[in-house]
Amino acid sequence: MSHYQEKMRTHSILPAHRNIAQIKDIILGDQKAYVFFDKDFGDMHTFVKGCRKLSEERASRLFYQVVSAIAHCHQAGIVLGDLKLRKFVFSDEKRTHLRLESLEDAHVLEGDSDSMSEKHGCPAYVSPEILSRSGSYSGKCADMWSLGVMLYTLLVGRYPFHDADPGALFSKIRRGHYCLPESLSPGARCLLRSLLRRDPEERLTAAEVLVHPWFRDAHEAGGAEQETNVADQTVPTFSPEPDELLFC
């Protein structure tokens, strides 16, 4: 049971935030603990896979909520570790409000240092320094790389680094070469470049991302467009592809 107590510690020390799930109830069994959250309306991974990609206006609204949750965690001394789209779920049927559902893989930092040495993360989201260095790395900077992968996937409809072979995938991530479609706005390309940097120290922090002008520009550009009524939208079910396990 101590394992579950340790997992719940992250929730207990993190101040409440509108984009982070709150535990509603815990039922302790003989061997397991059952944790209950509010009802959700699907996760982002499944949603984006069904939509293929999102408009910049809509992506900016959702991504801002994601970054807000991460900034709150970082400020409280918590590193997410295994950050990915599937960790976020929709709180409403219209799929406009997000919350971070799982803190199971989060790390509570001791003191001011965010230095970590554990090798973790979904292959598609893992940062170059986790793959390349034998020593420690900045947990917060690694989270910011994962945020870059998330934003790229929202806007482009695929991961920035993709290969069915794990070794080839990791090689692409280490090199840090990816394609930025010309269809993206200058602001979107700027933000992506600021997150998907090989040098961890050159990446924006979560707090800096929140004040990036792309959010304002994307909202203004999309203001005149008629939004799709997503309340009636059905997210299709997909059969796993051969390399699906690499992309969580």
N, C-alpha and C positions, 0 to 999 in steps of 0.2 A: 504493500500500500504506500510505502514511502516514495515509490516511483511516481504515483499519481499526485502525491502531495507536492513533489518537486515541480511537476508540470503545472499545477495550479498556482504555484508561487508567483509566476509571471503575471497572471491575471490579478492576483491579490495586491501586488505592489504598483500596478499600472493605474494611474488616475483615469477616470471615465472619459471617453471620447466618443463623439457621435458616429465615427466611422470604424469603431472597434467593438466587436461583440461583447456583451456582458453575460456572464453565466447566470442563468435563471434558476437552476436547481442542480443539486448533486445527490445522487443516490449511491450509497456504498453497499456493495455486495460482498460476498465472502472472498472473492478473488479479484473482482473488478470494481471500478468506480464508473458510474454512468453520469456524464455531464450533459446538461440540456441548455440549449440556446433558443432564442426566438426563431420563429419560422422564417425560412428564407425562400427565395424564388429562383434558385439556380446559381451556379458559380460563373465567374467571368470566362474561364477557359471554354466551357461548353457554349456560352453565349457568343463569344467572338468567333468560335469555330462555325457556328451556324450563320452568323452575319457575314463571314469572310473578312470584312474589315469595316471600320467605322469612319464616319466623316470626322474631320478635325474638330468641328464644333462639339459633337457628341463625345468624342474621345477626350477632349479637354475637360469636359465636365466630370467624367468618370475618373480620369487620371488624377485630377486635382484632389479628389477624395482619397484616392490611394496614397498619394504623396503626403497628404495631411495626416493620415494614420501613421505612416512611417516616421514622419517628422516628430510626432508625438511620442512614439516609442523611443526614438533616438534621444530625444530630450530627457526621457525618463531613465536612460541608461540601459536600453534593451535593444539588442540586435536581432533581426528576424532570422537570418541564416538561410533558410530555405524559402526565399521569397519568389512567388510565382502567381500567375493569374488565378489559379484554382483556389488560392488561399482567400480570395475575396468573393463574397456572395451578395446578391441583391436583397435588399430589405423590403422592397415593394414590388407589386405586380407590374408596374409600368417600367421597371428596371431603370430607375433614375438614381437610386440611393444605394451606396455600397457600404459594406462593413468588412473589416478583417475578421475572419471567423476563427482562424486557428493560430494560437501562439505556442503550439506544441513543440516546435523546433527552435523557439526563440532562446536567446542567451541573455541572462542578466549579468551586466558588466560589474566588475568589482573595481571601484574607484573611477578615475577619469580615463583610463586606458581602454581602448576598444580592440586591443591586440588579441588575435585569435590564431589557433593553429589547426583546428579541426578541418578536415576535408569533407565538405557537405554540399548539398544543393542538387537540384534537378539538372541533368547534363545541359539542357538547352539554355539554362539561366546562369550557370556557374561562371564566375569571373576569371580572367586570365591569371591573376596572381594566385588564386587557389590552385590552379592547375600547374603553375610554373615554379612556385617557390616551395622550398623544403622547410622554411622557417615560418614566422608569423606574418600576419597580414591584418589590415584594418577591416573589422567586421562591418562598420558603417559604410565604408567605401565599396565593399563587396555588395552590400544591399543596393547601393546606388546603381551599380552595373546591372543588377537584376531589374531594377526599375526601368532602365533603358531598354532592356529586352522586352519588358511588358509594353512600354509605349510603342516600340517599333511594331510589335505584333498587333496592337490595336489599330495602327494606322495603315499598315502594309498588308496584314492578313497572313503573315508567315513570320517565322523566327528569323532574326538577322543572320544566325549561324545554323546551318541545317545540313545533316549528313546521316545516312542510315548506319554508317560505321562509327562507333564511338571514338576510335582513335583519330579518324579524319575530322570528326566534329571538334574534338578538343584541339587539334592542330589549327583549325580555322579560328577558334576562339583565341588561342594564344597569339596568332598573327594580328587579330583585331580588324581584319578587312571585311567590310560589308558594303552592300549597295544601298544608296539612298535614292529612291525614285524621284524624278524631277517633278512629279505631280504634287509632292509635298510642298507646303509653304516654306519660305525661308526661316520663319520662326520655328517650325517643327523640326527642320533639319538642324538648326542651331542647337535646339534642346537635346536632340538625339546625339549629336556629336559631343555635347557637354557631359553626357552620361556614359556613352560607350567609348570611353578613353582607356587605352591600355594602361596608362599611368594612373594608379588609384588616386594620387594626390591632386590630379588635375580635374577630377570629376566634381560636379556641383554637389553640395550638401542638400539634404531634403529641404531645409529651410530656404536655401537659395532657389531651389526649383519652384517653390510656391510663389515667388515673386517674379518668375520669368514672364516676359511680355507675351509669350505665345498664348497663354491662357486668355488674356484680354483680347488679343488679335483674333484668335479662333472663335471666340464668342461673338465678336462684332461681325466677323465675316459670315457667320452662320445665322445671324439674327434675321436676315431677310428670307432665308430658306424655310420652306414648309417642312416641319419635322414629321417624320413617320410616326404614325400612331402605333407605339410598341405594346400597348396594352393587349392588343389582339394578336401579337406576334407569337408564332410558335417556333421554338428552337428545335430543329430537327435532331434526330438521333443518328449517330455516326458509328459505323463499324470500325474497330481499331485497325490502323495500318500496320504493316510489318514492323516499322520502327517506332510504333506508338509509345513503347515503354521509355524511349529516350526523351520524350517530350511530354512532360507532366504539367 
